[in-house]
Amino acid sequence: MPSRMTLRNTLLVAKREYLERVRSRIFRITTVLVPIAVGGIGFLLIGMGGQRLDQGVRQLAIVSNEPQLAADVQTVLQQIEYPPQSIEIFAPGTPADLSALNQAVEQHRIGGYLILTREPGQSRLEATWVSGSATDFVGQDEMKGAVRDALVREQLSSRGMTDSQIKTLLKSVKLDTMQVKNGQTVASNAGRSFAGAYVLILVLYGAVLIYGINIARSVVEEKTTRIFEVLLATASPDSLMVGKLLGVGAVGLTQMAIWTALGALYAGSSLAAAAKVHGLSSLGLTRPELIFFPVFFLLGFFFYSAMAAALGSAVSGEQDVQQFIFILVAPLAISVLLLPYVLGNPSSTASVVLSLIPPFTPIILYMRICSQVPPVWQVALGVALLAASVWGMIWLAARIYRIGVLMYGKRATLPEMLRWLRYS
Amino acid sequence: MEVLVQLEHVSKSYEEKVAVSDLSLSIEAGSMFGLLGPNGAGKTSTIRMMIGITMPDSGAVALFGKPYSNEALRRVGYLPEERGLYKRMKVIEQLVFLAELRGLGAVEATRRAKEWCERLQIADVLNKKTEELSKGMQQKIQFISTLLHDPELIIMDEPFSGLDPVNVMLLQDTLLELKRQGNAVLFSTHRMDQVEKLCDTICLIDKGHAVLSGGMREVKSRYERNRVIVQYEGGDGFLNHPAIAEYRSYAGHAEIRLKPHADAQDLLRTAAATSMITKFELAEPSLEEIFIETVGGRADA
């Protein structure tokens, strides 16, 4: 029975591919190193972000020809979320003061200083923020807000309002965000609601880079060692390709399982409690997000792996694989570039169409599911198209692989390539 | 005898190059078939069509009396010209994997792999990785992998190239043994001495055409016994005998080609009269000479 024989061969090939990889050094190294690297980067980000928010600009100075204005700005700055530790006022500032301040900025003794100049009798104010860094956005924002607030205060107070009235009036508004999910409004956090999509992008990208290229290499190896001539004289190219993808896919899943277990271990540890991480719940994934994560990961992984196998079948040597890595990850990179648009317009025609184009489907359709659950037919169609193109890609890879036997010295003609189709 | 492979008027071209043209041959069970020809004559192309790696442009290929099918491949053992094994796999795992692909169970495959490695005197490498082995060893491993599933039809493309004489002998004996057991062995080569010793049937291909084919005895009988090898002590005056068309003379050893229908016995008498003859052999032309005559003649024309 041919179908049983094909299945048996497929599983034999899958087993071989799986064992060879799981026993390899690169598997052990990536299994250990990736969590360390991810953890390290995570801690670094948390550390850096925390520092920035906590500090703002710690030490600063105000130089102004109007002492009252300088004092007003100082008052405002002392009331912001992370007030500076010290604000020195030079009113009016002398050229000697300025050169001393420049020196202080250069030596990092102060974060920067603000120059406020207003010609007597005029309302136009010139404000200059001098700091050690051109990209000191936090400082720039704080200063802009403080100066504007001070001017408003000045105007209000000149119109007879008391300090406490002004304070009440200028109290900042806290904006809460809610999101409609599954017909209910739930508290949302813009960053958190796409955590699932970002994790998918990261994991898919990493898996394609590691295992896609691994598959391309193993196909090239079979071609250069010519073992594929023996294999093809025994098994059909389809069972060889499917077996390869299943074997390598199982390796990827094994690795993910190990990482998930490590993650669970970590989440339960005191280390995680210290970092305020509470397992998956801290990602805030909804049920459709959880269900579709493995669906899109697996389909995406098999699509790109099959593409890698086709590329590997088409090239003649190990060196060529490097050049094809770009083609392999380009659709993923494009999906990521399209994300801001899709996030802003999750249900526009363009987003719907993009999410149905198979190479983009895993990331873009999943992102749409994360932001605003699309109609069922769109999800079904996207998944169906992606699954069909996985099959199509495997079919193509198997054909190219088979024709590769003849590419050794002799090139196959197009009609000949078409004649191969009769075999499958 | 059962015919295992039958090619009828098979042709195959790649772009402008004609690889095989109107080739017909058949291989019987229990025989050793030699596919001969100079490099690029179309031997590998012919073999690939037999086992369905390529399809003929025209003509018919029958394997075990039926058109090509995937299942039939389990009864075939194929050793391609370009050798290949998985470099990072252990020898035993590799052999078991390849045997399983051809339908053997894991236990039986392991048993046979060990048996064969012992038979070919490489049992000590079973647990080594393939990349640690010498080329000759790898070739023996691949030779074994071709035979593990006990194929009825064994196809080997240049099986002895790159092996030392001891191992060539070992593999030749193995193939002869398999033939005696009723398997058909096809091997392609351009080493005529091996074919002459081993094969029952030959087919000589040149530029895609079969230029000479049939049973070894029958092919050679088409050529006259006009080769004489003489070993002698003393003068070489007999080399001027009128029956001789041409000769190559070495120290006390001469290889002579006689004129058509010449009298070899008269030459022997003349030689014996002038010199001491230690060997006088009247031989049919060697396959190598036939090969060169057939192929070389065409190439010159």
Interface residues (C-beta under 8 A of the other chain):
Chain A: P2 M5 N9 L12 V13 R16 E20 S24 E221 E222 T225 R226 I227 F228 E229 V230 L231 L232 A233 T234 A235 S236 V405 L406 Y408 K410 R411 A412 T413 E416 R419 R422 Y423
Chain B: Y14 E15 K17 A19 R48 I51 G52 I53 T54 M55 N70 E71 L73 R74 V76 Y78 L79 P80 E82 R83 G84 L85 Y86 K87 R88 M89 F97 L98 E100 L101 R102 G103 Q142 S145
